[in-house]
Amino acid sequence: MDLFGLLLFLHLFGAMAGIGPTFVFGRIARKGAGTDHGLFATRVVRLLTSTTAIPLSALVLVSGIGLMVERGYALFDRMWLLVSIVLFAGSFTYSITVQNPTLARIIEHAREGTQPTGEGAAEIARLRTRVRRGGIYLRVTATVILALMIFKPF
């Protein structure tokens, strides 16, 4: 196997195994919402984000840069590639700096052992809304990047 083949394998594996499963996070959260399993569902999503999605997304980035170097691609010669990288950088940064810490805050609030009421319940609802909207942003961005990588429209 040549270097290009190895890098392509790592790139596609990272996308499939790291980013692909994130598409079910919203469903996991919805199924757990309002039940005794809500905290467990949130913990599962955070665990998979921290241990799988983020590290394998980093693999996608590193192997993608390796593919560009291996093929001799100039960043500004392929607008679809530049747009993909910008979108990826934004979503990766958002995932690390906003989405994952927000999941941690939800878990922190829920650990108190009792159902929060009043301001505590309002805070959890606000955080869950942020996670839901962030999840939509991350899924849409991943879908657009996938389309750009396949169709190379410009």
N, C-alpha and C positions, 0 to 999 in steps of 0.2 A: 504494500500500500504506500502510495506517495504522500507527501505532506499535505497536498490539497485534499486528497481523499480523507485523511485523518481529520483535518480541520473541518471539512464539510460534515463528516459524521458527528463530531463534537457539537457543531453549530445546530444541526437538526435535532440531535438527541437533547440538547439543552432546551431548545424551543418546545419539543414535544413533551418531555418529562417535567420540565420546570414551569413552563408557561401554560401549557395545555390544561393541566388540572385546575388552574385558577378559574377556569370558566364555570366550574361547579360550586365555587365558594358561595355565591349568592343563593343557590338552591339549598346548600347545607344550612346557611344562616336562616333562611325562611322556614325550613322544616323545624329548626330548633326554637324559633322565636315564640315567646309566650308559653313555653312548656318547661318542664323540669330539665330538659336537655339543652336549653339555650346556652348556658355557660359552657357545657361540653362542646357544643357546636362552635362557639367562638374560639375556644381553646384549640380545637382541631384546625380551624382555618389559620389561626396565628402560628401554630406549630408547623403546618405545611408551608406557610409563607416564609417563616424564618429558616427552616431546615432544608427546604427543597426549592421553592420558587425563586427566592433571592439568590442563593448560590448558583443555581443553574442558569439564571438570567445573566449573572456575571460571566458564566462560561460562554453564553451566547455572544456577549459583547467581545470577550477576548478572542474567541474563535472567529468571529466576524471580522475583527481587525486583522487577524492572521490571514484570513481569506483575501482580504483586500491587498495586503502586502504581497502575498503569494502570487496573485494574479496581476499585480502592478496597477491596480485601480487608483486613479487620482480622485480624491474625494469630490472635487467640484466639477468633474467631468460627467458624473452620473447624478443628476438631480434626485432621482428616486432613492438613491442610496443616502444622499445627504439628508433628505427629508426623513427617511427611516431612522437614521442615527439620531437626529434631533428629537423625534418622537420617542424613541427608545430611551434616550437620556432623560427626558422629562418624566416618562412613566416609571423608570427605574428609581429616579430620585424621589418621586412622589411616594412610591411604595415603601421606600426605606425611611423617609422623613415624616410622612403623614399617616399613611394607611396602617403600617405595622404598629407604630406607637399608639394610634387610636384604638386598635384592637387590644393592646396591652392595657389601656386605660379602662376599657369596658370590662375586662377581666378583673382588674383591680377593684372597680366599683362593685362588681358582683360577688367578690370574695367575702364581703362583709357578712355573709351568711343569711341575711334577711332580705326580703324583697324591698328595694329602696322605694321610698314614697316621697312625694313632694318634689323638692329640688333635685334630689338624687335620681329619681325616676326621670325627671325632665332632662337631666344631664346625660343619662344613658340613652334616652331616645334621641337626643341631639347627636351623640357620638355614633349611634347606629345609622342615623341618616347620613352622616359624613362618610362612614364606611361604605354604605350602599352606593352613594353617588361616586365615591372614589373607585369602587369596584366597576361601576359602569364605565367610567373614564378609562380605567386600565384595560378592560375587555375591548372597548371600541378602539383604543390605540393599538392594541395587539392585533386586532383584525385588520386595521388599516396598514400596519407594517407588513403583515402577511401578504396582503394584496399587492403592496408595492414590491415586495421581494419576488412575487410570482409574475406579475404582469409588466413590471418595469415601464410604467406608462410615459415617463418623460426622462 
